[in-house]
Structure formats: structure tokens, C-alpha cells
Amino acid sequence: MSVRAVVTDIEGTTSAIAFVKETLFPFAEAALDGFLDAHGDEPAVRAILAEVPGPEPRATLRRWMAEDAKVTPLKSLQGLIWRAGFEDGRLRGHLWPDVAPCLRAWAAGGLALAVYSSGSVEAQRLLFRHSVAGDLEGLFRGFFDTRVGAKRESPSYAAIAAALGEEPGAILFLSDVAEELDAAAASGLRSCQLVRAEDGTRPSGRHPEAATFPEVARRFGLPAAA
């Protein structure tokens, strides 16, 4: 079965791990109090805060930030904070140079593209809309975050396949994390581990590997970038 859809992770796959850890996370942490003071009464922010346990939501949010917790309320709030930074130009979404040409070629070649990341859908859209390679948001058919399920659990990938309307075997999932690829493969998706030396990724030996998106294209017979 040929590949008809590509679902990609972001951190360590399309974008440097350092961008998330050294740019996005510190930006959100530094802006947290000011953002909540300015926007805490808005319905979207109130709804997020209502999901934060404990009597002191800010303290819980800061603890989650320190732990890099993969919890939906934190990711949703970070997305709102990052939106302000992206929209006023303080932030630009990092992409490895090989990524955008391939995404454009794959979309032009008829492949359905989607993103699955632990970062919120809002944050995903912002990164690709305001990327260093221009606005790429329109190339994607779908964006998925932890609301569809955990990335290391196979039912999440079955749900994504259903949402895209594709057979699992026709979907290729790209990630740097072997356990995520294990879960995708358990649901019948094809898998490829991005092993980028700059990010220090170690090959698992359990999945096909590629160092760049053009290598992914060659390995799986996808359209080549111009």
C-alpha cells in the first residue's frame, strides 16, 4: 500500500528541540503573570484555568512548566501566550531547512499532511503559520494534540487515521521518539524515526530511519522537493 498521508511530530522532527526548550518555554514562563493579569477574565482563559487543580492555579502552572508536564491545560495556555508573541513578531517558528520544501512538494503531490504534537493545536498552527519559511499552515489537513490521546498510546493513532479518513497502512508517521513510533506501528501506521544529529537523537533500531525529510521521501517513494 502506497503512502497517501503523512503525520509529523514537531519537536525533534520538523523543528529543533532547542527551539522549544530554549525559546518557546522560557517565553511562556516569563510572560505568564502578565498574560494572566491582562487576559485572565477572558472566557477562553477562564476555561483553561478551571481545568487546573488546586487553590493556586499559577503555582500549579509554574510547577507544570518546571516539570515540562504534558498536560492539556498548560499546553493550551502556552499556546495562547505564544500566539501573542508570534502575532507581534517576537517569535518565529523554527523549521529545519529541509522541511518546508518537502512539505510543499508532498502537498502538491496530493498527500494529506497532518501534525500530531503534545503542544496544543493552537501552538502548532502558530508555528507553521509564522514559520521562518513562511506561512505553511494551509498545507495541512489536520492538527492533533493530546486531546486525541497520549502520543505513546496506540488508540491515539487509530483516532487520527479515522479523522483523516485513511487506512492506517497508508499513513506514515514521522517522529524522533521511538515509543511514539511503536504506538503508531501498533495501530498499523507506517513509521520513520527522524535521527537528527543536531538534536542528539539516537536510533532505536526498531523503525526505518532518516536524517532529513528528503531521505524520508526517497525511502518511502514520496514526491521529491524541487
VENTAPE-V868197 format. One record per backbone hydrogen bond with DSSP energy under -1.0 kcal/mol. CO is the residue of the C=O (numbers start at 1). NH is the residue of the N-H. Records with the same first field share a line. If there is no record, write none. Layout:
BEGIN
CO: NH, NH
END
This chain:
BEGIN
4: 112
5: 172
6: 114
7: 174
8: 116
10: 13, 14, 15
14: 96
15: 12
16: 20
17: 21
18: 22
19: 23, 24
20: 25
23: 27
24: 28
25: 29
26: 30
27: 31
31: 35
32: 36
33: 37
34: 38
35: 39
36: 40
39: 42
42: 46
43: 47
44: 48
45: 49
46: 50
48: 51
49: 52
56: 60
57: 61
58: 62
59: 63
60: 64
61: 65
62: 66
63: 67
64: 69
69: 71
71: 75
72: 76
73: 77
74: 78
75: 79
76: 80
77: 81
78: 82
79: 83
80: 84
81: 85
82: 86
83: 87
84: 88
85: 90, 91
86: 89
93: 132
96: 99
99: 103
100: 104
101: 105
102: 106
103: 107
104: 108
105: 109
106: 111
107: 110
112: 6
113: 141, 142
114: 8
115: 144
120: 124
121: 125
122: 126
123: 127
124: 128
125: 129
126: 130
128: 136
130: 93
131: 134
136: 139
137: 140
142: 115
144: 117
145: 148
150: 153
153: 156
154: 157, 158
155: 159
156: 160
157: 161
158: 162
159: 163
160: 164
161: 166
167: 170
168: 171
170: 4, 5
171: 190
172: 7
173: 192
174: 9
175: 194
177: 181
178: 182
179: 183
180: 184
181: 185
182: 186
184: 189
185: 188
190: 173
192: 175
193: 210
196: 199, 201
197: 200
208: 193
210: 195
212: 216
213: 217
214: 218
215: 219
216: 220
217: 222
END
